[in-house]
C-alpha cells in the first residue's frame, strides 16, 4: 500500500502532465502554465491598482474616487462578459475569419491544452481575460471629470464585445488579418490602437471639460501618478513577457525589450522637458515610460534590444508631439492623453515592427514569402482598418446608448466633482 501511495505521489509531483484521449497524447508543461498564471496576475496588477493610481493622480482631487470606481467597474464587467461570451467571440473556431464561433460560451468545453501551446486552454482564456479587462479601462483617461458613470459601464460592456473581441479574433484568433500576415506580439493593434482611437472619438463626442483649454486643470497628486506608472511598468513584464505564452527565451527577450524601451522613452521625455521648460517632471517621466511601453508592445518579441532603444526614443518624440498637436493645437480634450500616448504609441510600434523585424537589423526575420515592404504594408493596412473600425463602431455605440442614458453629467455635477455625483442614485439617473 505504501509503495502504491509513493508511486501516486511521484506522478502527481511531475512537472508535466500526460493525458490520453483517443490514443493521442496531450502534453501540458507546468512551467509554462505557472508563468502564464503569474503573467495574468501581473496584467491585473496593471489595471488594479496601477491604472487607477496613474489616472487618479492626474485628475483633480474631487474626481479621484470616480476614476478608481470606473476603472474597477469596467474591469469587473469586462471580465464577466469575457467568461460569458467574449472569449468565444475572440478565440472560438474561425467563422469566415471575422468572428469566433460560439462553442466556448461560459468557457464551455475548453481543451485540456490550447492548440499549438503547452498550457491548458483555461489558462490561456484567463490570460486573455486580463487583456480584455484593461483595454476598455484605458479609455477612462479620455472622459474623466465629465462622463456619466452609468453610460461608461454600458458603453464599455458593449464596446468589449463589438470592438475588442472582433479585432482580437482578426489578429490573434486566426482571423483574416492574421491570414494577411499581420503581427501584433502583445497588443499594439488589438489593445492600444482600438482603445486610443475609441478614446479620442469619445472625447470629441463628449466635448471639452469646463475650463479647457483656458484654465490649468492640474493633477492633484503627481506622486500617485508616478506610483501608478511604476506599477504599470512592472506589470507590463507580464503583459509582454506573458504574450510569449511559454517560459522560454522568447519571454526573456520580450521583457528585456519592454524594460529598455520604457527606460529610454522616460529619459528622452524628461530631456525634451528640460529643453522645453527648463526642468524635468515626475508626470513627464511617467508619461514617457508609458509611451515607450505602448510602442514596444506590438514588437517586443520580434526585435532586438538595440531596436527597442530606438523604439523608446521614437515613442517619446512622436507621442510628445502628438500631445502638443491634439491638445494645444486642435484643442481636443482627450483629458489624460489616451490617444496621443496609447493610440499613437501602439500604431507607431506596429509600423516600426515591419522594419526592425528584419534579421539584418537583429530581428527574428520575416515569414516565408514576406519581406520588409510587404510586412510594412500588412501592418499599415491593419492599423488603418482597425482604427477606422474602432472609430465608426465606437461612435455608433456611444450615440446609441446616449439615446437612453446621457453621456455627460450635468454642469452642476461637473463643478461639484464626480466623487459625489457618481455615488448613490444621482450617478445612475437617466435624465
C-alpha positions in Angstrom: 0.0 0.0 0.0 2.8 2.4 0.9 4.6 1.7 -2.4 1.4 2.4 -4.4 0.9 5.7 -2.5 4.5 6.7 -3.1 4.2 6.0 -6.8 1.0 8.0 -7.0 2.6 11.0 -5.2 5.6 10.9 -7.5 3.3 11.0 -10.5 1.3 13.9 -9.0 4.5 15.9 -8.5 5.7 15.6 -12.0 6.1 19.0 -13.8 4.5 17.5 -17.0 1.0 16.0 -17.0 0.1 13.4 -19.7 -3.5 12.9 -20.7 -4.5 10.2 -23.2 -7.5 10.9 -25.4 -8.3 8.5 -28.2 -4.7 7.3 -28.2 -3.5 10.9 -28.8 -1.1 12.1 -26.0 -1.5 15.8 -25.0 1.3 17.4 -23.1 0.9 20.2 -20.6 4.0 22.0 -19.4 3.7 23.0 -15.7 6.4 25.6 -16.0 4.7 27.4 -19.0 1.4 27.2 -17.2 2.8 28.7 -14.0 4.4 31.6 -15.9 1.2 32.5 -17.7 -0.8 32.4 -14.4 1.8 34.8 -12.9 1.6 37.0 -16.0 -2.2 37.2 -15.8 -1.8 38.4 -12.2 0.8 41.0 -13.3 -1.6 42.3 -16.0 -4.4 42.6 -13.5 -1.9 44.5 -11.2 -1.6 46.9 -14.1 -5.3 47.6 -14.0 -5.9 47.3 -10.3 -4.3 49.3 -8.8 -1.7 50.6 -11.4 -4.0 52.2 -13.9 -6.3 53.6 -11.2 -3.4 55.3 -9.4 -1.9 56.6 -12.7 -5.1 58.2 -13.8 -6.3 59.1 -10.3 -3.2 61.2 -9.6 -3.7 63.1 -12.9 -7.2 64.4 -12.2 -8.3 66.9 -9.7 -8.9 65.6 -6.2 -12.7 65.9 -6.5 -12.7 63.3 -9.2 -10.2 60.8 -7.8 -12.6 58.3 -6.5 -14.8 58.4 -9.6 -11.7 57.4 -11.7 -10.9 54.5 -9.4 -14.6 53.4 -9.4 -14.8 53.5 -13.2 -11.5 51.5 -13.7 -12.6 48.9 -11.2 -16.2 48.6 -12.5 -15.0 48.4 -16.2 -12.6 45.6 -15.3 -15.3 43.7 -13.5 -17.9 43.9 -16.3 -15.4 43.2 -19.0 -14.1 40.1 -17.1 -17.7 38.8 -16.6 -18.6 39.2 -20.2 -15.4 37.6 -21.3 -16.4 34.4 -19.5 -20.0 34.6 -20.8 -19.3 35.3 -24.4 -16.3 37.4 -25.1 -13.7 34.6 -25.2 -15.6 32.5 -27.7 -16.2 35.6 -29.9 -12.4 36.2 -29.9 -11.0 32.7 -29.9 -13.7 30.3 -30.9 -13.4 28.3 -34.1 -13.0 30.5 -37.1 -16.2 31.8 -38.7 -15.1 33.2 -42.1 -12.2 34.9 -40.4 -14.3 37.7 -38.9 -15.6 36.4 -35.6 -15.1 33.3 -33.4 -17.7 30.6 -33.2 -20.0 30.2 -30.2 -18.9 26.8 -28.8 -17.0 28.2 -25.8 -19.7 30.5 -24.3 -19.4 30.4 -20.5 -15.9 28.9 -21.2 -17.7 25.6 -22.0 -15.7 22.7 -23.5 -12.2 24.1 -23.2 -9.4 21.9 -24.4 -7.0 20.3 -21.9 -4.2 22.0 -23.8 -4.6 25.0 -26.1 -3.8 24.3 -29.7 -0.1 24.8 -30.5 0.8 25.5 -26.9 1.7 23.6 -23.8 -0.8 25.3 -21.4 -4.4 24.5 -20.6 -7.0 26.4 -22.6 -8.4 27.7 -19.3 -5.0 29.3 -18.5 -5.0 30.9 -22.0 -8.5 32.2 -21.5 -7.6 33.7 -18.1 -4.6 35.5 -19.5 -6.6 36.9 -22.4 -9.3 37.9 -20.0 -6.9 40.3 -18.3 -6.3 42.0 -21.6 -10.0 42.3 -22.3 -10.3 44.0 -18.8 -7.5 46.5 -19.2 -8.3 47.6 -22.7 -11.6 49.4 -22.2 -10.3 50.7 -18.8 -7.5 52.6 -20.7 -10.2 54.8 -22.3 -11.2 56.2 -18.9 -8.5 58.8 -19.3 -10.3 60.4 -22.2 -13.5 61.2 -20.4 -12.5 61.9 -16.8 -14.3 64.8 -15.0 -17.4 64.7 -17.2 -18.7 61.3 -18.3 -21.8 59.7 -16.6 -21.0 56.5 -14.7 -24.0 54.5 -16.0 -23.1 55.5 -19.6 -19.5 54.5 -19.0 -20.4 51.0 -17.8 -22.9 50.3 -20.6 -20.6 51.7 -23.3 -17.6 49.6 -22.1 -19.6 46.4 -21.8 -20.9 46.7 -25.4 -17.5 48.0 -26.7 -15.7 45.0 -25.4 -18.0 42.7 -27.4 -18.4 44.7 -30.6 -14.9 46.2 -31.0 -12.3 44.4 -28.8 -13.4 40.8 -29.4 -13.7 41.0 -33.2 -10.3 42.7 -33.5 -8.7 40.2 -31.2 -10.1 37.5 -33.4 -8.8 39.1 -36.6 -5.3 39.3 -35.3 -4.8 36.7 -32.6 -7.7 34.2 -33.3 -6.6 33.0 -36.8 -8.8 35.7 -38.3 -8.4 37.5 -41.6 -5.7 39.9 -40.6 -3.6 37.1 -39.2 -4.0 35.3 -42.6 -2.9 38.5 -44.2 0.4 38.3 -42.4 -0.2 40.9 -39.7 1.7 40.5 -36.4 1.0 42.0 -33.0 3.0 40.5 -30.2 1.1 41.8 -27.2 -1.5 44.3 -28.3 -0.2 47.4 -30.2 -3.1 46.9 -32.6 -5.6 44.9 -30.6 -5.3 46.9 -27.3 -3.7 50.3 -27.9 -5.0 51.2 -31.3 -8.6 50.2 -30.5 -8.6 51.9 -27.1 -6.6 55.0 -28.3 -8.8 55.7 -31.4 -12.0 55.0 -29.5 -10.9 57.3 -26.7 -10.4 60.3 -29.0 -13.8 59.7 -30.6 -15.5 59.7 -27.2 -13.6 62.9 -26.3 -14.9 64.6 -29.4 -18.5 63.4 -28.8 -18.4 64.4 -25.1 -17.0 67.9 -25.7 -14.4 69.7 -23.5 -14.3 69.9 -19.8 -15.4 73.2 -18.3 -12.3 75.5 -18.3 -10.4 73.6 -21.0 -8.1 74.8 -22.5 -8.1 78.3 -20.9 -7.8 77.1 -17.3 -4.9 74.9 -16.0 -6.6 71.6 -14.9 -3.6 70.4 -12.9 -3.1 66.9 -11.5 -3.7 66.8 -7.7 -1.2 64.1 -6.9 1.8 63.6 -9.3 3.4 61.3 -6.8 0.4 59.0 -7.0 0.7 59.1 -10.8 4.4 58.1 -10.6 3.4 55.2 -8.3 0.8 54.0 -10.8 3.3 54.3 -13.6 5.9 52.1 -12.0 3.2 49.5 -11.2 2.2 49.6 -14.8 5.9 49.3 -15.8 6.4 46.2 -13.7 3.0 44.7 -14.7 3.9 45.2 -18.3 6.5 42.4 -17.9 3.5 40.1 -17.7 1.7 41.9 -20.4 4.5 41.5 -22.9 6.6 38.6 -21.4 3.4 36.6 -20.9 2.5 37.0 -24.5 5.3 34.6 -25.5 2.8 32.1 -24.0 5.8 30.0 -22.7 8.5 30.3 -20.1 11.3 30.4 -22.7 13.9 32.8 -24.1 11.1 34.4 -26.1 9.6 35.7 -22.8 13.0 36.9 -21.6 13.6 38.7 -24.9 10.2 40.4 -24.7 10.8 41.6 -21.1 14.3 43.0 -21.9 12.9 44.9 -24.9 10.0 46.1 -22.8 12.2 47.4 -20.0 14.8 49.1 -22.2 12.2 50.8 -24.4 10.4 52.2 -21.3 13.7 53.4 -19.8 14.8 55.2 -22.9 11.4 56.7 -23.6 11.2 58.1 -20.0 14.7 59.6 -20.2 14.1 61.1 -23.6 10.8 62.6 -22.4 12.4 64.4 -19.5 15.2 65.6 -21.7 12.6 67.1 -24.0 11.0 68.8 -20.9 14.4 70.0 -19.8 15.0 71.7 -23.2 11.4 73.0 -23.5 10.6 74.1 -19.9 13.9 74.1 -18.1 13.3 71.2 -15.8 12.0 67.6 -15.9 8.8 66.5 -14.1 7.5 63.3 -12.5 4.5 63.3 -14.7 6.7 63.7 -17.8 8.9 60.7 -16.7 5.8 58.6 -16.0 4.1 59.6 -19.3 7.3 58.9 -21.3 7.6 55.4 -19.7 4.0 54.5 -20.7 4.6 55.8 -24.2 7.7 53.6 -24.5 5.8 50.6 -23.1 2.9 51.1 -25.5 5.2 51.5 -28.5 7.3 48.4 -27.9 4.3 46.2 -27.1 3.5 45.0 -30.7 7.1 44.2 -31.4 8.5 43.1 -28.0 9.2 39.5 -29.1 10.2 40.2 -32.6 13.0 42.8 -32.4 16.5 43.2 -30.8 17.3 45.2 -27.7 19.1 47.7 -29.9 15.9 48.2 -31.8 14.0 48.6 -28.6 16.2 51.6 -27.7 15.2 53.2 -31.0 11.5 52.3 -30.3 11.8 54.1 -26.9 13.4 57.3 -28.4 10.8 57.4 -31.2 8.0 56.8 -28.7 9.0 59.9 -26.7 9.5 62.2 -29.6 6.3 61.2 -31.5 4.0 60.8 -28.6 5.1 64.1 -27.1 4.5 65.8 -30.4 1.1 64.1 -30.6 0.1 65.6 -27.3 1.0 69.1 -28.5 -1.0 68.6 -31.7 -4.1 67.1 -30.1 -4.4 69.3 -27.0 -2.5 72.5 -27.8 -3.3 73.0 -31.5 -6.5 71.1 -32.2 -7.9 71.7 -28.6 -9.3 68.2 -28.4 -9.9 67.4 -24.7 -8.5 63.9 -24.6 -8.0 64.6 -20.9 -5.2 62.2 -20.0 -3.7 61.7 -23.5 -5.0 58.2 -24.2 -4.9 58.7 -27.9 -1.6 60.6 -28.0 0.2 58.1 -25.8 -1.5 54.7 -26.2 -3.1 55.1 -29.6 -0.2 56.8 -31.3 2.4 54.7 -29.5 0.6 51.4 -30.4 0.3 52.4 -34.1 3.9 53.7 -34.2 5.2 50.4 -32.8 3.1 48.3 -35.1 4.5 50.1 -38.2 8.1 50.1 -36.9 7.8 46.3 -36.5 7.7 46.0 -40.2 11.2 47.4 -40.4 13.0 46.2 -37.3 11.8 42.6 -37.6 14.4 42.2 -40.3 17.2 39.7 -39.5 19.7 42.2 -40.8 18.6 44.6 -38.0 18.7 41.9 -35.3 15.1 40.9 -35.5 13.6 37.4 -35.8 13.2 37.6 -39.5 10.1 37.6 -41.8 7.8 34.7 -42.5 8.3 32.8 -45.8 7.1 34.9 -48.7 7.2 38.2 -46.7 9.8 41.0 -46.9 10.2 44.4 -45.3 8.0 46.1 -47.9 5.2 43.5 -47.7 5.4 43.4 -43.9 5.1 47.1 -43.6 2.2 47.1 -46.0 0.4 44.5 -44.0 0.9 46.3 -40.7 -0.2 49.6 -42.3 -3.4 48.0 -43.6 -4.1 46.5 -40.2 -3.6 49.8 -38.4 -5.8 51.8 -40.8 -8.6 49.2 -40.9 -8.6 48.7 -37.1 -8.5 52.4 -36.5 -11.5 53.1 -38.8 -13.4 50.1 -37.5 -12.9 51.3 -33.9 -13.9 54.9 -34.6 -17.1 54.0 -36.5 -18.3 51.3 -34.1 -17.4 53.4 -31.1 -19.4 56.4 -32.4 -22.4 54.1 -33.1 -22.3 52.5 -29.7 -21.8 55.8 -27.8 -24.6 57.7 -29.6 -26.9 54.7 -29.4 -26.6 54.5 -25.6 -26.9 58.3 -25.4 -30.4 58.0 -26.6 -31.3 56.3 -23.3 -28.5 57.2 -20.9 -26.9 60.7 -21.4 -23.1 60.6 -21.9 -22.3 63.6 -19.9 -23.1 64.7 -16.3 -24.8 68.0 -15.7 -22.9 71.2 -15.4 -23.6 71.3 -11.6 -22.3 67.8 -11.1 -19.2 68.5 -13.1 -18.4 71.6 -11.0 -19.2 69.7 -7.8 -17.0 66.7 -8.8 -17.8 63.2 -9.8 -16.7 61.8 -6.4 -20.0 63.0 -5.1 -22.2 62.8 -8.2 -21.1 59.3 -9.3 -22.0 57.8 -5.9 -25.5 56.9 -5.0 -28.7 57.3 -7.0 -27.6 60.6 -8.7 -24.9 58.7 -10.7 -27.5 56.4 -12.2 -30.1 58.9 -13.3 -31.2 58.5 -16.9 -32.3 62.1 -17.3 
